[in-house]
Amino acid sequence: MTFPYRAYGLTLGCDTPVSALQQERTDPKRYDIVVSLGPETDWVREARRLPSHVEHPRPGEVERDNSPFTLTSFGSGEFFELAYGDEALFFVDAAAKRLWGTCLPPLTNEDVATYLLGPVMGFVLRRRSVLALHASAVCIGGQAVALCGESQAGKSTMAAALALRGIPVLCEDVTPLVEVAGRFQVEPGYPRVCLWPEAVEELFGARDALPRLTPSWEKFFLPLDGRNAIFEEQRRVVSAVYLLAPRVAEADAPRIEAITARGALLDLVQNTYMNWLLDRRQRAAEFDALSKLVTQVPVRRIVPHLDPVRIGALCELIVADAERVSAAHDSAAGVSAR
C-alpha cells in the first residue's frame, strides 16, 4: 500500500504512514519521490556495491540534536547516504526521486520521520536545485513572510507565537522558494512547528504543554491542525523576509531595522539551507537567485528583547510591518495576493 503525501511542493509516495503529514485528497498519478521506510530495498543494496567516497563529515553541525552527520556518495554521484550519529540512516538517488530511511533501536519510526521532514528533505530540495532558506514562513496579508536565521535563532518560536495569534504557518525551519511568473513563492512544508522545551514554556507556561516529537528526543511540536494553530496549504508569494538578530536587553527592543540590499544579500547567502552542499556552479546560481529576491521584496532585521514576555509586542510589530509591506507589494505588482 502506498500513502500519498505532499510536502515542500513535492508529492511523496510512502510505503509507511507518516503521522506528521496530511494525506493527499486524491492519489497522484505520479510521485515526485518514492519513499521507503524500513527494510533495506533492492536499489539500496545495489547502490552499496558501488565505490564510495565520504563527501562531508560534519561532526555536531546538523539540524537535529547536534548529532554527527556523514554524507557519502556511491558510484559517480549516483547515490548518496546520509548517516547520523544516533544510527538513523537514509539513501537518496542522484535525481532525488527515490528515498529510503531506517534506524536502529532505541530510535523509532517517529525519529525517522523527524529526520525525513527536516534535514533529509532539505537535502532532497538541494538535489532538485530548489532554493531553500534556513527559515520558518508564515502567511500575513495573504502573502508569505519568511523568518530567517541560524539554528536556535528563534525562527520556530516566532512562527509558533504568530500561529497562536491566528497567523497561518507555511513552513518550519526549511522554506523552499520557487519562481513562478517572475515572482518568488513559498511552498508549504508540513503541519507542525517543532519547539525546544524552553520555547514551549515561554509560550505555554509549562515545558510539557505540547506532545513530544519522539520518545527518544526532548523536542515538542505544535500541531497546525486548525485547533490552536493553522497550516497554510497553498503556495504564497513572498512579500518580505525578516532576519533574526540575537536577543538584546536594550530599552527600544523589540524593534525592526532596515537593511541595505547588499547587506541583506550577504546575510541571506549565509542563511540558505545546507549551503555547504553546493558546488561552484550551484553557488553562483543561488547568488543570482538571492540577488533577484532582495530586489523584489524588502528584507528587514528583527531585534528581539531578552525578556520572553515581550514576544507578544514583537508579534504585533511583525504583523503590522508585514501588512504594510504586503499592501505595498500588491499595489506595486498590480495584482492581488494569491
C-alpha positions as CSV (number, residue, x, y, z in Angstrom):
1,M,0.0,0.0,0.0
2,T,1.2,3.5,-0.9
3,F,0.4,6.5,1.2
4,P,0.2,9.8,-0.8
5,Y,1.5,12.9,0.9
6,R,2.6,16.4,-0.2
7,A,5.4,18.4,1.4
8,Y,7.6,21.3,0.2
9,G,5.9,21.3,-3.1
10,L,6.6,17.6,-3.8
11,T,4.3,14.6,-3.9
12,L,5.6,11.7,-1.8
13,G,4.5,8.1,-2.2
14,C,5.4,6.4,1.2
15,D,5.2,2.7,2.0
16,T,4.6,3.6,5.7
17,P,2.2,6.1,7.3
18,V,3.9,9.4,8.4
19,S,1.7,10.9,11.2
20,A,3.2,14.4,10.7
21,L,1.9,14.6,7.1
22,Q,-1.5,15.1,5.7
23,Q,-2.6,12.6,3.1
24,E,-3.3,13.9,-0.4
25,R,-7.1,14.0,-1.1
26,T,-6.6,12.3,-4.4
27,D,-3.9,9.7,-5.3
28,P,-1.4,11.3,-7.7
29,K,-0.8,9.6,-11.0
30,R,2.9,10.2,-10.5
31,Y,5.0,10.7,-7.4
32,D,8.0,13.1,-7.3
33,I,9.6,10.9,-4.7
34,V,9.0,7.2,-3.8
35,V,9.8,6.9,-0.1
36,S,10.6,3.5,1.7
37,L,11.0,3.5,5.5
38,G,12.0,0.2,7.0
39,P,13.8,-2.9,5.5
40,E,16.5,-2.2,3.0
41,T,15.3,-2.1,-0.6
42,D,16.9,-3.7,-3.6
43,W,18.1,-0.5,-5.2
44,V,19.9,0.4,-1.9
45,R,21.6,-3.0,-1.8
46,E,22.7,-2.4,-5.4
47,A,23.9,1.1,-4.6
48,R,26.1,-0.1,-1.7
49,R,28.1,-2.3,-4.1
50,L,29.4,0.8,-5.9
51,P,32.7,2.5,-4.9
52,S,32.0,5.1,-2.2
53,H,33.5,8.4,-1.2
54,V,33.0,10.4,2.0
55,E,31.8,13.9,0.8
56,H,31.1,15.7,4.1
57,P,31.8,14.6,7.6
58,R,30.0,17.2,9.7
59,P,30.5,16.5,13.4
60,G,27.9,18.2,15.5
61,E,26.6,20.5,12.8
62,V,23.2,19.2,11.7
63,E,19.7,20.3,12.4
64,R,18.7,17.7,14.9
65,D,20.3,17.3,18.3
66,N,23.8,18.2,17.1
67,S,24.2,14.6,16.0
68,P,27.3,13.9,14.0
69,F,26.5,13.5,10.3
70,T,28.3,12.0,7.3
71,L,27.4,12.3,3.7
72,T,28.8,9.6,1.4
73,S,28.4,9.3,-2.3
74,F,28.3,6.0,-4.2
75,G,29.4,5.5,-7.8
76,S,29.9,8.7,-9.7
77,G,27.5,10.6,-7.5
78,E,24.7,8.2,-8.5
79,F,23.5,7.7,-4.9
80,F,24.0,9.4,-1.5
81,E,24.0,8.1,2.0
82,L,23.1,10.4,4.9
83,A,24.3,8.8,8.1
84,Y,23.6,10.3,11.5
85,G,25.4,9.6,14.8
86,D,22.4,8.1,16.5
87,E,22.1,5.4,13.8
88,A,19.5,7.0,11.6
89,L,20.3,6.3,8.0
90,F,19.0,7.5,4.6
91,F,19.8,6.8,1.0
92,V,18.8,9.1,-1.9
93,D,19.4,8.7,-5.6
94,A,21.1,11.5,-7.6
95,A,17.8,12.8,-9.0
96,A,16.1,12.7,-5.5
97,K,13.3,10.5,-6.9
98,R,13.9,7.5,-4.6
99,L,14.5,7.7,-0.8
100,W,15.0,5.0,1.8
101,G,15.3,5.5,5.5
102,T,15.8,3.4,8.6
103,C,17.1,3.4,12.2
104,L,18.2,1.2,15.0
105,P,16.7,0.9,18.5
106,P,16.1,2.9,20.6
107,L,15.1,5.1,17.7
108,T,11.6,4.7,16.3
109,N,9.6,5.5,13.2
110,E,8.9,8.9,14.7
111,D,12.6,9.6,14.8
112,V,12.9,8.6,11.1
113,A,10.0,10.9,10.2
114,T,11.7,13.8,12.1
115,Y,14.8,13.4,10.1
116,L,12.9,12.9,6.9
117,L,10.8,16.1,7.2
118,G,13.8,18.2,8.3
119,P,17.4,17.8,7.1
120,V,16.7,14.9,4.7
121,M,14.0,16.8,2.7
122,G,16.4,19.8,2.9
123,F,18.9,17.6,1.1
124,V,16.3,16.5,-1.4
125,L,15.4,20.1,-2.3
126,R,19.1,20.8,-2.8
127,R,19.5,17.8,-5.1
128,R,16.5,19.2,-7.1
129,S,18.1,22.6,-7.3
130,V,15.4,24.2,-5.2
131,L,16.5,27.4,-3.3
132,A,15.7,26.9,0.4
133,L,16.1,29.4,3.2
134,H,17.0,28.3,6.7
135,A,13.8,29.9,7.8
136,S,10.2,29.5,9.0
137,A,7.5,31.1,7.0
138,V,4.0,32.4,7.9
139,C,1.2,33.9,5.9
140,I,0.3,37.6,6.6
141,G,-2.0,39.6,4.4
142,G,-2.3,36.6,2.1
143,Q,1.4,36.6,1.3
144,A,4.4,34.7,2.6
145,V,6.7,36.2,5.2
146,A,10.0,34.4,5.9
147,L,11.6,34.5,9.4
148,C,15.2,33.7,8.6
149,G,18.2,32.9,10.9
150,E,20.7,30.4,12.1
151,S,19.9,27.3,14.2
152,Q,18.3,28.3,17.5
153,A,17.9,31.9,16.4
154,G,14.2,31.7,17.4
155,K,12.6,31.1,14.0
156,S,10.3,28.3,15.2
157,T,9.4,30.1,18.4
158,M,8.4,33.2,16.4
159,A,6.4,31.1,14.0
160,A,4.6,29.4,16.8
161,A,3.9,32.7,18.7
162,L,2.4,34.1,15.5
163,A,0.4,30.9,14.9
164,L,-1.1,31.2,18.4
165,R,-2.3,34.7,17.3
166,G,-4.2,33.3,14.3
167,I,-1.4,33.7,11.7
168,P,-1.2,30.6,9.4
169,V,2.2,28.9,9.1
170,L,3.6,27.7,5.8
171,C,7.0,26.2,6.8
172,E,9.1,25.5,9.8
173,D,12.9,25.7,9.6
174,V,13.1,24.8,5.9
175,T,11.5,27.3,3.5
176,P,11.6,26.4,-0.2
177,L,11.4,29.2,-2.7
178,V,10.2,28.7,-6.3
179,E,10.0,31.3,-9.0
180,V,6.6,31.4,-10.7
181,A,5.8,34.1,-13.3
182,G,8.8,36.1,-12.2
183,R,7.8,36.1,-8.5
184,F,9.3,34.1,-5.7
185,Q,6.8,31.9,-3.8
186,V,7.0,29.7,-0.8
187,E,5.9,26.1,-1.0
188,P,4.1,24.8,2.2
189,G,6.1,22.4,4.3
190,Y,4.1,20.2,6.8
191,P,1.6,21.0,9.5
192,R,3.8,21.2,12.6
193,V,6.1,23.6,14.4
194,C,8.9,21.9,16.3
195,L,9.9,23.5,19.6
196,W,12.5,23.1,22.3
197,P,11.2,22.8,25.9
198,E,12.3,26.3,26.7
199,A,10.2,27.7,23.9
200,V,7.2,25.6,24.9
201,E,7.5,27.0,28.5
202,E,7.9,30.5,27.1
203,L,4.7,30.2,25.0
204,F,2.5,28.0,27.2
205,G,3.9,28.3,30.7
206,A,4.9,24.7,31.0
207,R,7.6,22.6,29.3
208,D,5.3,19.6,28.7
209,A,2.3,21.5,27.4
210,L,2.7,20.0,23.9
211,P,3.2,16.5,22.6
212,R,6.8,15.2,22.1
213,L,8.1,14.6,18.6
214,T,9.5,11.2,19.6
215,P,10.0,9.3,22.9
216,S,13.8,9.5,22.4
217,W,14.1,13.2,21.9
218,E,13.3,16.2,24.1
219,K,11.7,18.3,21.4
220,F,8.0,19.0,21.2
221,F,5.6,20.1,18.4
222,L,2.7,22.5,17.9
223,P,0.1,20.8,15.7
224,L,-1.1,23.0,12.9
225,D,-4.5,21.2,12.8
226,G,-6.8,24.2,13.0
227,R,-7.5,23.9,16.7
228,N,-5.0,26.3,18.2
229,A,-2.9,27.0,15.1
230,I,-3.4,26.9,11.3
231,F,-1.4,25.4,8.4
232,E,-1.4,27.3,5.2
233,E,-1.7,24.7,2.5
234,Q,-1.4,27.0,-0.6
235,R,1.8,28.3,-2.2
236,R,2.1,32.0,-1.4
237,V,4.0,34.9,-3.0
238,V,6.9,36.2,-0.8
239,S,6.3,39.8,0.4
240,A,9.0,40.2,3.0
241,V,12.0,38.5,4.6
242,Y,13.0,39.1,8.2
243,L,16.4,38.2,9.6
244,L,16.5,37.3,13.3
245,A,19.3,39.1,15.2
246,P,20.4,38.0,18.7
247,R,18.2,39.0,21.6
248,V,19.2,42.1,23.5
249,A,18.3,43.9,26.7
250,E,18.0,47.3,25.1
251,A,15.1,49.6,26.1
252,D,13.9,50.0,22.5
253,A,13.7,46.3,21.8
254,P,11.9,44.5,20.2
255,R,12.4,46.5,17.0
256,I,12.6,46.1,13.3
257,E,15.5,47.7,11.4
258,A,16.0,48.4,7.7
259,I,18.9,46.7,5.9
260,T,20.5,47.7,2.6
261,A,20.0,45.3,-0.3
262,R,23.7,44.5,-0.3
263,G,23.7,43.7,3.5
264,A,20.5,41.6,3.0
265,L,22.1,39.6,0.2
266,L,25.2,38.9,2.3
267,D,23.1,37.7,5.2
268,L,20.8,35.6,3.1
269,V,23.8,33.9,1.4
270,Q,24.8,32.7,4.9
271,N,21.3,31.5,5.7
272,T,20.3,29.2,2.9
273,Y,19.6,25.6,3.9
274,M,22.5,23.2,3.6
275,N,24.6,25.6,1.6
276,W,27.7,23.7,2.3
277,L,26.5,21.1,-0.2
278,L,26.7,23.4,-3.2
279,D,29.4,23.3,-5.8
280,R,30.7,26.4,-7.5
281,R,28.0,26.4,-10.3
282,Q,25.2,25.9,-7.8
283,R,26.6,28.7,-5.5
284,A,26.6,31.1,-8.5
285,A,23.0,30.2,-9.4
286,E,21.9,30.6,-5.8
287,F,23.7,34.0,-5.5
288,D,21.9,35.2,-8.7
289,A,18.5,34.0,-7.3
290,L,19.1,35.7,-3.9
291,S,20.2,38.9,-5.7
292,K,16.9,38.9,-7.6
293,L,14.9,38.2,-4.3
294,V,16.4,41.2,-2.5
295,T,15.4,43.5,-5.4
296,Q,11.8,42.1,-5.3
297,V,11.0,42.2,-1.6
298,P,12.2,44.1,1.4
299,V,14.5,42.4,3.8
300,R,14.5,43.7,7.4
301,R,16.3,42.8,10.6
302,I,14.3,41.8,13.7
303,V,15.9,42.6,17.1
304,P,14.1,40.7,19.8
305,H,14.3,41.5,23.6
306,L,15.8,39.1,26.1
307,D,12.6,39.2,28.1
308,P,10.3,36.5,26.7
309,V,7.3,38.4,27.9
310,R,7.9,40.9,25.1
311,I,7.4,38.3,22.3
312,G,3.8,39.5,22.1
313,A,4.9,43.0,21.3
314,L,7.3,41.6,18.7
315,C,4.5,39.7,17.0
316,E,2.4,42.9,16.8
317,L,5.4,44.7,15.2
318,I,5.9,41.9,12.6
319,V,2.2,41.7,11.7
320,A,1.9,45.5,11.4
321,D,5.0,45.8,9.3
322,A,4.3,42.8,7.1
323,E,0.7,44.0,6.4
324,R,2.1,47.4,5.2
325,V,4.7,45.6,3.1
326,S,2.0,43.2,1.7
327,A,-0.3,46.1,0.7
328,A,2.6,47.9,-0.9
329,H,3.7,44.7,-2.7
330,D,0.2,44.2,-4.1
331,S,0.0,47.8,-5.2
332,A,3.4,47.7,-6.9
333,A,2.7,44.4,-8.6
334,G,-0.8,45.4,-9.7
335,V,-2.3,42.1,-8.7
336,S,-4.0,40.6,-5.6
337,A,-2.1,38.2,-3.4
338,R,-2.9,34.6,-4.2
